[in-house]
Amino acid sequence: MKSTSKIEISLINLLLVFLFSSNCLATDENAPNQTRIDLDQATKLIIKDAQNRVLGAETELIDNREVHIIKVLTPDGRIRHYKIDAETGELINR
């Protein structure tokens, strides 16, 4: 079993805070989804509390949903890909 790194735990915590705080701000049920994030916001979530260097970022349509894919170089020299659902802001996988 793979252990969870501090970076991954920080990222998950950031995403949870973002998701719950966005829902608290919604006032109109007919208003557009308040949790939708753009590519820039998704990229900032990935690098916020980590020393990752962004190598590239793009949005793709995967299984009929928009997914932000952020390619980063980690401090230990590894390349990782993070996938974030554009509609929910949820980390899909990396």
Secondary structure, 3 states (H helix, E strand, C coil): CCCCCHHHHHHHHHHHHHHHHHHHHCCCCCCCCCCCCCHHHHHHHHHCCCCCEEEEEEEEEECCEEEEEEEEECCCCCEEEEEEECCCCCEEEC
